[in-house]
């Protein structure tokens, strides 16, 4: 019910839902949840690379949104929401302290002829190898299609630094994906 409605919510209705959320409206929360839940879950999944942790981070994000609803004073609810999701994911990454396992998984595989699914997994593994600052910038730009200004707002950094992180992330991804490109063009 809310999912279909949320896709048809216009900007004025979203602004009203944000105002009503600050007052504790459960319906407003449902509208905002329905509008943003898929994007936030995808962001958490790409940041953490683990479905179980992504679900936990996703739930924690929306719990924090509701608990801190009165703290939102800005104009861009989506940026505030992704900022909360970002901090939640970074807390999960810090708690995990298991960055080396990504390296072993990625470099331990031998490159084989891969289907589109295998290629997607290879790319996602490469994204997981990026430093968190670059990873979140790439995910927000390439997957969530945020503008550089929105990325700057979400990450709390200057616009120029947001552009630099996306650029450096792309450069590093190209290096990490070089074996895949080589395989694709040699066959």
Secondary structure by P-SEA (a helix, b strand, c coil): caaaaaaaccaaaaaaaaaaaaaccaaaaaaaaaacaaaaaaaaaaacccaaaaaaaaaaaaaaaaaaccccccccaaaaaaaaaaaaaaaaaaaaccaaaaaaaaaacccccccaaaaaaaaaaaaaaccaaaaaaaaacccccccaaaaaaaacccaaaaaaaaaaaaaaaaaaaaaaaaaaaac
